Amino acid sequence: MNSSYSRKFEHGRSLFCAAAVLMGLLFALGSATRLHAQASGWEGETGVFVTPLAYTASSETQKFHPVVAYHYLNAGSVIGDFHETSIELGVGKRIEFGYEHEFHVFGSNTDLSYLWQDGFDIFNGKLIVLPENSFKTKWIPAVSGGFLIRPNVRNVGNFVEMLGQTQPYKMGGKHNEDFYGVATKLIPIKYVPILLTGGVRGTNAELWGMGGNAPDWKARAFGSVAFIFKGPGKSSIVFASEAAQQPHHPYNFDGKNGTTPLNIPTTITYAVRVTPISKYKLNFDLGVAQIAGRVNPAVDLKARHQVGVQMTYGF
């Protein structure tokens, strides 16, 4: 069913269209004034690798500042691969909002891979409530509030529920959301500045929708630390690590009503971000994510050390 020629053709066509859209944005917007580089997180918002920063895709000299990105994650033989294209728009100095589409390529495990279905859309927004170093201080962090909305998520427990329908592939999935508050502070140490971030999100999503929905809403903490090094010329290299708590169980796999519970651990990432030439606002990210391995004694998702790459271009 999920390995048929027609479904593979649809995935290939979707990826081609996504690449065409991204290239079109680059050519259409490439002549815009080049300003301070911005970098998108996994879901398009200004962030590290999978967690948001309190900063936005804003500009000191532009009212509207677009940032485009491509994201890829090899989630292993069970879950499959994810490709994402996104566009984020900074408005003024404090606001950003954006859109991203996630494309999924099926894994090869005949017992479990069918639980991850086609991709979904992601809408996000963020507002800086308190700018960094407000009130003429040097210690106040930037503080922001944001949201992420994901309609038509069909993964894992969501798809199990859909299987009871007459035509499951034509049925819409569930939606899930994140609402978060986050604080970020740059510690301006002379040779190696440090960027610290911490926040809390209210979420009913499992693994940002990649694991479907959670059974109910949970408050989950996240944080990151990044070390900023100067490279040759005006290049920069950032080494970062993040931790993001997840709801303990996916929807329909929480042990209720005789179902088998799956235990999802905290996501931990290790990433490096390179800005080779600051003038062109181009960033490359390479990261390793610890997602989920043996989630119960009988189920191994084989996604404990997964590699992802991202490319971000700000105009």
Wavefront OBJ file of the C-alpha trace (Angstrom):
o trace
v 0.000 0.000 0.000
v 2.554 2.569 1.049
v 5.200 1.308 -1.348
v 3.124 1.538 -4.518
v 4.466 3.268 -7.600
v 1.774 5.950 -7.531
v 2.575 7.025 -3.979
v 6.315 7.182 -4.728
v 5.540 9.266 -7.804
v 3.475 11.676 -5.708
v 6.332 12.033 -3.186
v 8.815 12.730 -5.966
v 6.544 15.285 -7.571
v 5.972 17.003 -4.219
v 9.709 17.250 -3.544
v 10.323 18.627 -7.034
v 7.620 21.261 -6.507
v 9.079 22.202 -3.121
v 12.553 22.647 -4.633
v 11.090 24.715 -7.464
v 9.271 26.970 -4.997
v 12.430 27.468 -2.943
v 14.537 28.291 -5.996
v 11.852 30.663 -7.208
v 11.961 32.508 -3.904
v 15.738 32.771 -4.098
v 15.655 34.294 -7.574
v 12.682 36.551 -6.890
v 13.997 37.944 -3.628
v 17.735 37.610 -4.110
v 18.155 41.246 -5.170
v 16.781 42.545 -1.872
v 19.108 44.407 0.452
v 21.265 41.932 2.352
v 21.071 42.425 6.067
v 21.846 40.590 9.263
v 21.770 36.813 8.798
v 18.872 34.865 10.275
v 18.591 31.124 10.772
v 15.468 28.992 10.973
v 14.818 26.106 13.302
v 13.194 22.818 12.299
v 9.699 24.265 11.903
v 10.697 27.495 10.188
v 10.743 29.833 13.172
v 13.968 31.606 14.144
v 15.712 29.047 16.311
v 18.569 26.660 16.945
v 18.014 23.196 15.429
v 14.664 22.047 16.822
v 13.851 24.688 19.466
v 13.011 28.391 19.070
v 15.016 31.396 20.146
v 13.397 34.537 21.545
v 14.738 36.444 18.533
v 12.756 36.959 15.329
v 13.534 37.295 11.618
v 13.632 41.058 12.064
v 15.825 43.727 10.544
v 17.041 47.120 11.702
v 16.576 48.668 8.253
v 13.730 46.662 6.622
v 10.046 46.669 7.496
v 9.708 43.226 5.939
v 12.563 40.738 6.059
v 12.056 37.334 4.358
v 14.055 34.220 5.241
v 13.793 30.948 3.299
v 15.082 27.542 4.381
v 15.362 23.878 3.480
v 15.465 21.212 6.193
v 16.190 17.477 6.005
v 16.107 14.795 8.686
v 17.008 11.145 8.243
v 14.776 9.660 10.942
v 15.837 6.056 10.300
v 14.556 2.937 8.605
v 11.336 2.800 10.636
v 10.160 6.415 10.625
v 11.604 7.426 7.249
v 12.924 10.758 5.971
v 11.541 14.279 6.304
v 12.091 17.166 3.890
v 10.821 20.646 4.694
v 10.751 23.997 2.905
v 9.845 27.171 4.734
v 9.528 30.913 4.381
v 9.623 33.211 7.402
v 8.822 36.931 7.332
v 10.140 39.390 9.878
v 7.842 42.394 10.322
v 9.403 45.437 11.927
v 11.679 44.690 14.856
v 9.544 42.356 16.967
v 7.300 40.143 14.867
v 7.727 37.123 12.616
v 5.328 34.688 11.022
v 5.817 31.939 8.493
v 4.698 28.859 6.654
v 6.371 25.500 6.154
v 5.420 22.248 4.467
v 6.779 18.938 5.645
v 7.231 16.137 3.100
v 7.619 12.577 4.353
v 9.314 9.626 2.634
v 8.259 6.225 4.002
v 10.623 3.994 5.947
v 11.310 0.387 4.994
v 10.047 -1.462 8.085
v 7.074 -3.592 7.026
v 5.623 -3.786 10.550
v 5.759 -0.125 11.609
v 6.604 2.300 8.792
v 3.000 2.561 7.597
v 2.213 4.520 10.792
v 3.990 7.564 9.333
v 1.943 9.015 6.519
v 2.141 11.998 4.164
v 3.479 15.317 5.410
v 1.564 18.292 6.756
v 1.552 22.083 6.869
v 2.999 24.202 9.668
v 2.050 27.809 10.452
v 3.984 29.804 13.036
v 4.216 33.238 14.605
v 6.283 34.961 17.277
v 6.270 38.318 19.101
v 9.122 39.793 21.144
v 7.430 40.952 24.338
v 10.595 42.284 25.978
v 13.673 43.191 23.887
v 17.090 42.099 25.080
v 18.849 44.529 27.453
v 15.671 46.565 27.997
v 15.637 49.518 30.403
v 19.303 50.254 29.618
v 20.469 47.078 31.332
v 22.950 44.433 30.233
v 21.312 41.443 31.874
v 17.667 41.338 30.759
v 17.065 38.574 28.168
v 14.864 38.856 25.123
v 11.454 37.386 25.998
v 8.996 36.219 23.357
v 5.752 34.351 22.947
v 4.929 32.214 19.931
v 2.714 29.540 18.420
v 2.834 26.687 15.901
v -0.240 25.200 14.216
v -0.117 21.870 12.339
v -3.278 20.795 10.488
v -3.928 17.352 8.960
v -1.346 15.346 10.904
v -1.844 11.644 10.104
v 1.090 10.026 11.890
v 1.206 7.161 14.426
v -1.895 7.108 16.673
v -3.706 9.540 14.415
v -3.436 7.060 11.545
v -4.489 4.138 13.738
v -7.747 5.990 14.354
v -8.119 6.717 10.640
v -7.794 3.024 9.766
v -11.310 2.552 11.055
v -12.618 4.828 8.312
v -13.822 3.604 4.896
v -11.136 5.487 2.929
v -8.392 6.343 5.444
v -6.018 7.935 2.920
v -8.706 10.426 1.901
v -9.622 11.382 5.448
v -8.174 14.467 7.077
v -5.837 14.002 10.016
v -5.860 15.670 13.400
v -4.485 19.116 14.136
v -2.088 19.943 16.969
v -0.501 23.104 18.301
v 2.288 24.553 20.423
v 2.036 27.783 22.417
v 5.291 28.793 24.042
v 7.191 31.403 25.996
v 10.952 31.662 25.546
v 13.826 33.782 26.848
v 17.240 34.182 25.175
v 20.347 35.987 26.418
v 23.661 36.577 24.718
v 26.567 36.486 27.188
v 29.155 38.713 25.437
v 32.338 36.926 26.524
v 35.225 38.425 24.575
v 36.496 35.448 22.600
v 33.573 33.011 22.722
v 30.140 34.594 23.279
v 27.540 32.226 24.721
v 23.853 32.166 23.802
v 21.510 30.752 26.467
v 17.843 29.955 25.895
v 15.087 28.471 28.011
v 11.352 28.151 27.620
v 8.123 26.257 28.206
v 5.566 25.153 25.630
v 2.043 23.929 26.011
v 1.590 21.216 23.397
v -0.708 18.427 22.267
v 1.831 17.272 19.656
v 4.226 14.341 19.872
v 7.680 15.091 18.455
v 6.383 18.259 16.741
v 3.759 16.283 14.858
v 6.236 13.720 13.525
v 4.887 11.358 16.182
v 1.292 12.446 15.654
v -0.704 13.859 18.562
v -0.364 13.463 22.303
v -3.388 12.180 24.266
v -3.860 15.594 25.915
v -2.162 18.932 26.509
v 1.117 19.002 28.406
v 3.542 21.690 29.586
v 7.015 20.740 28.334
v 10.324 22.539 28.976
v 13.087 23.168 26.451
v 16.459 24.896 26.419
v 19.707 25.335 24.537
v 23.259 26.570 24.900
v 25.371 27.775 21.984
v 29.021 28.816 21.737
v 29.870 31.334 19.007
v 33.308 31.289 17.373
v 34.753 33.618 14.778
v 35.970 31.861 11.653
v 38.265 33.031 8.836
v 37.330 36.391 7.370
v 33.892 37.355 8.666
v 32.617 33.807 8.924
v 31.241 32.347 12.144
v 30.814 28.855 13.591
v 28.270 28.057 16.300
v 28.303 24.856 18.347
v 25.018 24.175 20.150
v 23.131 21.577 22.131
v 19.412 21.463 22.908
v 17.011 19.501 25.086
v 13.246 19.423 24.533
v 10.862 17.402 26.683
v 8.160 15.442 24.855
v 4.742 14.198 26.019
v 5.364 10.746 27.460
v 3.074 8.817 25.100
v 1.628 9.313 21.595
v -2.116 9.409 21.049
v -3.638 5.881 20.988
v -0.405 4.439 22.448
v -0.781 5.562 26.058
v -1.719 2.216 27.639
v -5.410 3.061 27.922
v -8.190 0.834 26.552
v -5.769 -2.072 26.177
v -3.332 -0.227 23.898
v 0.423 -0.740 24.072
v 2.158 2.248 25.683
v 5.075 3.798 23.799
v 7.442 5.872 25.954
v 8.976 8.862 24.161
v 12.148 10.311 25.724
v 13.382 13.891 25.826
v 14.834 14.964 22.490
v 18.507 15.969 22.655
v 20.456 17.469 19.760
v 24.045 18.424 19.024
v 24.474 20.860 16.152
v 26.914 23.117 14.365
v 25.911 26.188 12.352
v 28.297 27.762 9.844
v 27.911 31.207 8.296
v 30.664 31.213 5.650
v 30.141 34.790 4.385
v 28.005 37.044 6.576
v 27.387 39.426 3.652
v 25.166 36.853 1.932
v 23.191 35.737 5.038
v 23.633 32.075 4.218
v 23.736 29.516 7.047
v 24.398 25.787 6.974
v 23.396 23.553 9.894
v 24.435 19.997 10.633
v 22.978 18.212 13.620
v 22.540 14.865 15.327
v 19.236 14.267 17.126
v 18.489 11.640 19.751
v 14.805 11.007 19.001
v 13.491 7.606 20.064
v 14.967 4.121 20.204
v 13.347 1.229 22.082
v 10.092 2.865 23.194
v 8.876 -0.337 24.852
v 10.412 -3.834 25.195
v 8.919 -4.988 21.875
v 9.217 -1.836 19.745
v 12.452 -0.233 18.539
v 12.005 2.887 16.396
v 15.744 2.916 15.580
v 15.955 6.704 15.718
v 18.497 7.384 18.445
v 21.271 9.145 16.530
v 19.710 10.732 13.454
v 21.446 13.215 11.168
v 19.772 16.365 9.895
v 20.914 19.250 7.729
v 19.456 22.708 7.145
v 20.172 25.638 4.847
v 18.864 29.139 5.587
v 19.034 32.271 3.460
v 18.007 35.704 4.705
v 17.452 38.708 2.432
l 1 2 3 4 5 6 7 8 9 10 11 12 13 14 15 16 17 18 19 20 21 22 23 24 25 26 27 28 29 30 31 32 33 34 35 36 37 38 39 40 41 42 43 44 45 46 47 48 49 50 51 52 53 54 55 56 57 58 59 60 61 62 63 64 65 66 67 68 69 70 71 72 73 74 75 76 77 78 79 80 81 82 83 84 85 86 87 88 89 90 91 92 93 94 95 96 97 98 99 100 101 102 103 104 105 106 107 108 109 110 111 112 113 114 115 116 117 118 119 120 121 122 123 124 125 126 127 128 129 130 131 132 133 134 135 136 137 138 139 140 141 142 143 144 145 146 147 148 149 150 151 152 153 154 155 156 157 158 159 160 161 162 163 164 165 166 167 168 169 170 171 172 173 174 175 176 177 178 179 180 181 182 183 184 185 186 187 188 189 190 191 192 193 194 195 196 197 198 199 200 201 202 203 204 205 206 207 208 209 210 211 212 213 214 215 216 217 218 219 220 221 222 223 224 225 226 227 228 229 230 231 232 233 234 235 236 237 238 239 240 241 242 243 244 245 246 247 248 249 250 251 252 253 254 255 256 257 258 259 260 261 262 263 264 265 266 267 268 269 270 271 272 273 274 275 276 277 278 279 280 281 282 283 284 285 286 287 288 289 290 291 292 293 294 295 296 297 298 299 300 301 302 303 304 305 306 307 308 309 310 311 312 313 314 315
